[in-house]
């Protein structure tokens, strides 16, 4: 079952990637709008990630996880870095310019 936050993140990152692709063809200061869009998407993603998901119950026996925020922040940062790495790898691998080299006749 997918929640509303997940759908918001999918739509947000899809729009962000489309804006980045469109802004790479622009010239001047407009070309940097893709970077700004990614930064805004990261801030919104982190805000939704750390937003409380439900009501707090007051039970008698509650086990507190002291490292939850640290682990969540670490997973968030690693996920963003992984996403950025896949994008950079794709850009450098798929869009690498390949030039034809002349075929030399065999020398006997």
Buried (B, 14 or more C-beta within 10 A) or exposed (E): EEEEEEEEBEEBBEEBBEBBEEBEEEEEEEEEBBEEBBEEBBEBBBEBBEEEEEEEEEEEEEEEEEEEEEEEEEEBEEEBEEEEEEEEEEEEEEEEEEEEEEEEEEEE
